[in-house]
């Protein structure tokens, strides 16, 4: 099969995701297995996941001579309790120290709002609602830009930003520094077509997190929909000798999306790279698009009712 130019480019940026649900002892082995399988793009080494100091597989492979840091593309995120402008640089330096790296290829603002600064990752009031920071995200973005100038990161971006929030960054007064990437929840139950089209029209690459619907999220409810078990997905899968996960990942790559599946299982790590061995037809793509129901695995419910709630519909 001949890959289209767009899918070939997406293949070059296929990611491997280290995330909070990955047991600590398995992270190093999973990263090493991913490098051996051919992965070179690593997300999500984010502070909030408390796994950055355990991503030793990268350094082990560098020491073995299997790869150089410049062969890899390593991404992390600024957590929301460090959005006050004076805290941003220290947070980035902590991430670099934990990862034992001199620089990051891409550093993202984790959410489009900050939380109260302090030791708690998720500060809440007596009603269990999140306590937001007073810091404007535009001030945080200014500090992010300074990280580029300091040589700590090569590029900066955003995560979970909707169109209005993205426009605030793009329209910020003064010198412009466009986000390189917007990482958003995206899967057939949340296709995000308007937001993706907008970002791509502005030259902002889009990464799909939770492309399988985050089935192992700790807060999942029995009544929540399950993409991997959806009979309609299985009907499409039946046309190929592939797994439901591979079809869901293929769907995203054919949309010119970067996709970050999570796995610590060597077999699945290898399987996730095989999504470029086949292509879905236009009819199959349209069928999967029709599954959209604007359902989110990540709702940030402790902010619901707040003027800072994140998920108002995009225009």
Secondary structure, 3 states (H helix, E strand, C coil): CCCCHHHHHHHHCCEEECCCCCCHHHHHHHHHHHHHHCCCEECCCCHHHCCHHHCCHHHHHHHHCCCCHHHCEEEEEECHHHCCHHHHHHHHHHHHHHHCCCCECEEEECCCCCECCCCCCCCECCCCCECECCCCHHHHHHHHHHHHHCCCECCEEEECCCHHHHHHHHCCCCCCCCCCEEEEECECCECCHHHHHHHHHCCCEEEEECCCCCCCCCCCCCCCCCHHHCHHHHHHHCCCCCCHHHHHHHHHHCCCCEEECECCCHHHHHHHHHHHHCCCCHHHHHHHHCCCCCCCCCCCHHHCCCCCCCCCCCC
